Amino acid sequence: MTAERSSLPAWKYAWPGRPDHTADAAAWNSWYTETDYGWAPASTSVRTELNGIAPGRALDLGAGDGRHAVWPASRGWHVQAMDFSTEALAIGRERAYAEGVKNLITWSVADVIAHTPDPASLDLVLAAFLHLPRTDLERTTARTARALVPGGLFLYIGHAPADKRESAGRPRTEAVLHDSAEAASWLRQSGLHVESAESRSRPVPGARRPALDCVVLGRAGPVPGPRRLTAAPARSCPPPRPQPGSQPWNDT
């Protein structure tokens, strides 16, 4: 990271050195090794959709640095965090240890497009900002959806194609951006009931325009739905690792 960029965590930037979402594991490992990435918080949509859901067994596809594995674990979920970047998962392990949830997360080095979980082994599949080409994402959705127990949830969150912001989070490759109707169709084809499918705006601190995300929630039948809690069983976790400067987090 250059000196002029050191005042903010690296994930806030869209510069040529950051791999695109079509890059391989080696490129991402190099980037995570050479960059002071920082600890981003879990997405607002992840927190909103899962808040109050009784914890169970979850699979986080393309877990990266573990931000979307640590947050459910802090609510009592047992999470398998899967990514092909060993360096990203190393950051995730550090974060899980710091936030007191290391025993609730299993870190798996694997390519999500080649992974087939056991049938009826999961209560939640989370694909948060997992940007893959259409065919790969469609097949990954189908394989992992079959692993849900009745009433289990599949939560897809991605940058919307209509979001034209230039940010570190938004892929530069348009072919890996999919709208909510596309994602909903894949869930239905996988035998899931689509509970909701929408484009959702999200304020971004310091940005002139809000971000636009696709948020799709599917449920495996035939039971009515997941058991909700009257209050989510949250652990006492410290806030994300502080970064130099006083800029607010950019929630991507």
C-alpha positions in Angstrom: 0.0 0.0 0.0 1.4 3.4 -0.8 1.8 6.1 1.8 -1.1 8.2 0.5 -3.4 5.3 0.9 -2.3 4.2 4.4 -5.0 6.3 6.2 -7.7 3.8 5.3 -8.0 0.1 5.1 -7.3 -1.3 1.7 -10.7 -2.8 1.0 -12.0 0.8 0.5 -10.1 1.3 -2.7 -10.6 0.4 -6.3 -7.2 0.5 -7.8 -5.5 -1.7 -10.5 -3.5 -3.7 -8.0 -6.5 -5.3 -6.4 -7.5 -8.6 -8.1 -10.9 -8.7 -9.8 -13.4 -11.3 -8.8 -12.3 -13.5 -11.7 -8.8 -13.8 -10.4 -7.3 -17.1 -9.2 -6.2 -18.1 -5.7 -2.6 -17.1 -6.3 -3.5 -13.5 -7.2 -5.7 -13.1 -4.1 -3.0 -14.7 -1.9 -0.5 -12.2 -3.2 -2.9 -9.3 -2.6 -3.8 -10.3 1.0 -0.1 -10.8 1.8 1.1 -7.5 0.5 -1.9 -5.3 1.6 -2.9 -4.1 5.0 -6.5 -5.2 4.4 -8.0 -4.3 7.7 -11.2 -5.9 9.2 -14.4 -4.9 7.4 -17.7 -5.3 9.3 -20.3 -7.8 8.2 -22.7 -6.4 5.6 -25.7 -4.6 6.8 -27.9 -7.0 4.8 -26.4 -10.1 6.4 -27.0 -8.7 9.8 -30.6 -7.6 8.9 -31.6 -10.9 7.3 -30.1 -13.2 9.9 -30.8 -11.2 13.0 -33.1 -13.2 15.3 -32.8 -16.5 13.4 -32.1 -19.5 15.7 -28.5 -20.5 15.1 -27.6 -23.8 13.4 -25.0 -25.0 10.9 -23.9 -22.6 8.2 -21.7 -22.6 5.1 -20.1 -19.3 4.1 -19.2 -19.5 0.4 -16.2 -17.4 -0.6 -15.6 -16.4 3.0 -12.6 -14.2 2.3 -11.3 -12.6 5.5 -14.2 -14.2 7.5 -16.3 -11.1 8.2 -19.5 -13.0 7.3 -18.4 -16.1 9.2 -17.5 -14.3 12.4 -20.7 -12.4 12.8 -23.0 -15.4 12.7 -20.6 -17.3 15.0 -21.0 -14.5 17.5 -24.7 -15.3 17.4 -24.1 -19.0 18.1 -23.9 -20.4 14.6 -21.4 -23.1 13.7 -19.9 -21.9 10.5 -17.8 -23.5 7.8 -16.0 -20.7 6.1 -14.8 -21.7 2.6 -12.4 -19.8 0.3 -9.6 -20.7 -2.0 -7.3 -18.0 -0.6 -5.2 -19.4 2.3 -4.0 -15.8 3.1 -7.6 -14.6 3.4 -8.6 -17.4 5.7 -5.5 -16.7 7.9 -6.9 -13.2 8.5 -10.2 -14.8 9.3 -8.7 -17.1 11.9 -7.0 -14.1 13.5 -10.2 -12.3 13.6 -12.2 -15.2 15.0 -9.6 -15.6 17.8 -9.8 -11.9 18.6 -13.5 -11.9 18.7 -13.8 -15.1 20.8 -15.5 -17.4 18.3 -12.6 -19.5 17.0 -14.2 -22.7 18.2 -17.4 -22.1 16.2 -15.7 -21.7 12.8 -14.1 -24.3 10.6 -11.8 -22.8 7.9 -11.8 -24.8 4.6 -9.4 -24.1 1.8 -11.4 -25.0 -1.3 -12.9 -23.7 -4.5 -16.6 -23.2 -3.9 -17.5 -24.1 -7.5 -16.2 -27.6 -6.9 -17.6 -28.2 -3.5 -20.6 -30.4 -2.9 -21.8 -30.5 0.8 -23.6 -33.5 2.2 -27.4 -33.5 1.7 -29.5 -32.1 4.6 -26.4 -31.0 6.5 -26.9 -27.2 6.7 -29.4 -24.7 8.1 -27.9 -21.8 6.2 -26.0 -21.2 3.0 -24.5 -17.7 2.7 -23.3 -16.4 -0.6 -22.4 -12.8 0.3 -20.7 -10.9 -2.5 -19.7 -14.2 -4.2 -19.4 -12.8 -7.7 -18.9 -15.6 -10.2 -19.9 -16.1 -13.9 -23.5 -17.0 -14.4 -23.0 -20.7 -15.1 -20.6 -21.2 -12.1 -22.9 -19.4 -9.7 -26.0 -21.2 -10.9 -24.4 -24.6 -10.5 -22.9 -23.7 -7.1 -26.3 -22.5 -6.0 -27.9 -25.8 -7.0 -25.3 -28.0 -5.3 -25.3 -26.2 -2.1 -29.1 -25.7 -1.9 -29.5 -29.5 -1.8 -27.5 -29.4 1.5 -30.2 -27.5 3.3 -32.5 -29.1 5.8 -36.3 -28.4 5.6 -36.7 -24.8 6.6 -33.1 -24.0 5.9 -32.1 -20.7 4.3 -30.1 -19.6 1.3 -29.1 -15.9 1.5 -27.6 -14.3 -1.7 -26.2 -10.8 -1.6 -24.4 -9.2 -4.4 -23.5 -5.9 -6.0 -26.4 -5.0 -8.4 -25.5 -4.6 -12.1 -27.3 -1.2 -12.0 -24.8 0.0 -9.3 -22.3 2.0 -11.3 -20.1 3.2 -8.4 -16.4 2.7 -8.7 -15.4 1.1 -5.4 -13.1 -1.6 -4.0 -16.0 -3.9 -3.5 -17.8 -3.7 -6.9 -16.3 -6.1 -9.5 -14.9 -4.5 -12.7 -16.1 -7.5 -14.7 -19.8 -7.0 -15.6 -20.3 -10.7 -16.4 -20.1 -11.6 -12.7 -22.9 -9.1 -11.7 -26.4 -10.5 -11.4 -29.7 -8.9 -10.5 -32.2 -10.2 -8.0 -34.4 -11.7 -10.6 -31.6 -13.9 -11.9 -30.6 -15.0 -8.4 -34.2 -15.7 -7.5 -34.6 -17.9 -10.6 -31.6 -20.0 -9.6 -33.0 -20.6 -6.1 -36.4 -21.6 -7.6 -34.7 -24.0 -10.0 -32.9 -25.5 -7.1 -36.3 -26.3 -5.4 -36.3 -23.4 -2.9 -39.1 -21.1 -2.1 -38.1 -17.5 -2.6 -39.1 -15.5 0.5 -37.9 -12.1 -0.9 -35.9 -10.8 -3.8 -35.1 -7.1 -4.1 -32.6 -4.4 -5.0 -31.7 -2.5 -1.8 -29.9 0.8 -1.6 -27.2 1.2 1.1 -25.6 4.5 2.2 -21.9 4.5 1.8 -20.0 6.9 4.2 -18.2 9.6 2.2 -19.8 8.6 -1.2 -22.0 10.8 -3.2 -24.4 8.0 -4.2 -25.6 5.0 -2.2 -24.6 1.5 -3.2 -27.2 -0.8 -4.7 -27.3 -4.5 -3.6 -29.3 -7.5 -4.7 -30.6 -9.4 -1.7 -32.4 -12.7 -2.2 -33.6 -15.0 0.5 -34.7 -18.6 -0.3 -36.0 -21.3 2.0 -36.0 -25.1 1.6 -39.5 -26.7 2.1 -41.7 -28.1 3.2 -41.9 -26.6 6.7 -43.1 -23.0 7.1 -39.7 -21.5 7.9 -36.9 -21.1 10.3 -37.4 -20.7 14.0 -36.9 -17.1 15.1 -35.7 -16.0 18.5 -37.3 -13.3 20.6 -33.8 -12.0 21.1 -30.6 -13.0 19.2 -28.1 -14.7 21.4 -25.2 -12.3 20.8 -21.8 -12.8 22.3 -19.9 -9.9 23.7 -17.4 -9.2 20.8 -15.0 -6.3 20.5 -15.5 -4.0 17.5 -13.6 -4.5 14.3 -9.9 -3.8 14.4 -9.3 0.0 14.5 -7.6 1.5 11.5 -5.4 4.6 11.1 -7.4 7.7 10.6 -10.9 8.5 11.6 -12.8 7.6 8.4 -16.1 5.7 8.8 -16.4 2.1 7.5 -17.5 1.6 4.0 -20.0 -1.2 4.2 -19.6 -3.4 1.1 
